[in-house]
Amino acid sequence: MKGEVILAKSAGFCFGVRRAVDTVYEQIRSNDSDRKIYTFGPIIHNTEVVNDLKDKGAEPVEEADLERIRGQILIIRSHGVSRRIYEKARALDIRVVDATCPFVKKIHEIADEESTRGRILVIIGDAAHPEVQGILGWAGEDAVVIRDEEEAMALNLEKSARITVVAQTTFNSNKFNNIVEIINKKGYDIRVINTICNATRVRQKEASSVAKQVDTMLVIGDRHSSNTQKLFDICKAYCKDTYYIQTVKDLNEQNLQSGIRVGITAGASTPNNIIQEVFLTCQKKKISNR
Ligand code: F3S
């Protein structure tokens, strides 16, 4: 219908992110000790939420700060961390509250088991992403990260190599299949474990289905968040007027002309109140524009 606003059902926090954010608020609420609360890196890619948590007493820290927070509480975010961080925390009497997403934890287990069995872990993902950094920290020294088809073609291990392929949970499924196909042809003893998270698949599928039906597509989220960037690319392929917005303040008249259909999706770090605000504002403006 012309003038409609369609909100993708799966827009926003996935299960793992919601669990991590809830864990921080719950720790803040229930902490009756003298220990201060820290999170390993920002809990999500969302400045408003991170600032709110800072105001309430949960400050993000990096590995280099661990010495300084000796004896305090450290919450591990959904991306997970390497084994080294747990060991350092233990040595510094830091109480770890682990909010690693169980699906990421599963990849850590695979990485640990497969590398212990002498298999080389090949992680399909972005080497700079904290999730991949964390997985690398369970995967032994020979692990390799492959980001795209070009890097897959360049992969040059010994012919006798036994490899296990996993994926960053938010990786694009089609791209993963293409990369696996390329690696498959190299003749290694290969095990492929598709660890792409279902939440991502569903969100990406719904985003493309909404983008196909609308004139303008809004992707709410931080453009530095990898899953938001991927959603943007997917939507842009079906709807040329696709825009990033962070909050309702970024909406403009162009997004909301009367008669055009607007679609909305949001990355895994976008809180529900921001999505609802954008959705309701789009609806209101479009009604008043008619
Ligand atoms: Fe976990 Fe999947 Fe979210 S791996 S953090 S539920 S995208």
Residues whose N, C-alpha, C, O or C-beta is under 5 A from the ligand:
A	BS01	F3S	C14 F15 G16 V17 S78 C101 F103 V104 T169 C197 A199 T200
